């Protein structure tokens, strides 16, 4: 993990060029510019729901720790990987701080 | 997990009156009962108990899944079977429902994106365009565009805006499904209520300027609806949609027009009633003005009887006292119970016309319906227009009465007879 403390304070939010719907714990997202669909499993869908308004990475991580039986380190690592992926797909953007950075 | 009851609840009210509400003498297969049990957006404990109890009875899964898909109830069924009874459902069935739900969700997003783009274009040109049914109804009633399955986008504009709307659709590569001449387009505008547009990548757009092809039958248009439109936001885009009372009227008229052949339409009525304080005096007054009283009463009776919708008891009683509404409700219930799903080309013309005739309020309305049924050409009949005086008339219009009589004859000779709802079957 690169510069984790900075990444944890970064604010992340879903971009506007997409629409999505909940599929009973999963999610499907349509990127409007690219016309590409993305599917998220239960955990990914939970994260997706949380980034509909700007939140810090640590807030999202803490929400996941409340719901899932996972260690903080594992949770942080997996969350940053997911956010990195979402950023590469142009589905989220980071504000007021650096994002996860290249892995 | 709650303990199973010692007796299986017989209907939503679980009481002595349940049989009459479901229709006396009608056999309800367990698959249809299970579908009805899953047909609420939120299942309370009693509903969950009923679902589990029905699953314990044994379900023919191919039949049940077919009914679920044909009635466009995949989202509801998947939600409830997954959450309250996944231990009682075969894994392939859950997987089928889940995959289907994902497909519907993806298609819903695609269609929603196209709808929002079209509405933006109309707005830029100062055309008031009100979307209805499709994703807008799904979002308004169920909070999720994936909860309805729809292949087309319905948009209502004023009659005077239709030419410009057609042009805008043309710029987006939409072409009329039934190409016609300028005289044909003018004829459609006067005599029909909508035009269908298609393009290679979809979706289908149905541009409406009224709700029924026959003027005088449900004479509602955008100018009449405008004062009661309400605001809604869909994915950040502000929209204008029908007020809940108008929505109920339109949904009841639409369902009646199609003989309530899709259960999801009835779910929409039930959820609308559950989640909106409705001005019932306004609804019934408008229904009277629109010759749609019986259609509304039919929708309420069916939603109450089959889906436990909290419609006013006095209106339910009024519907049950009406011979025509009772006859129509019984017919719809028998079709649901039989699992009979008819594609439009399979539907008996006689049955459909009799159904619609019996729901007209007055003999005058019935005569008007018959007159327009016999004389109003279809959308694809306007390719060849004949000059008659100062106007143009579609060539097929001259043969329309024979065409209609031919359909009736085909129904009779082909063995299509409207089922006799007075025929008693053992339950």
Interface residues (C-beta under 8 A of the other chain):
Chain A: X16 X19 X20 X21 X22 X23 X24 X26 X28 X29 X30 X32 X37 X39
Chain B: X78 X79 X82 X83 X98 X101 X102 X105 X106 X108 X109 X110 X112 X113 X144 X145 X146 X235 X236
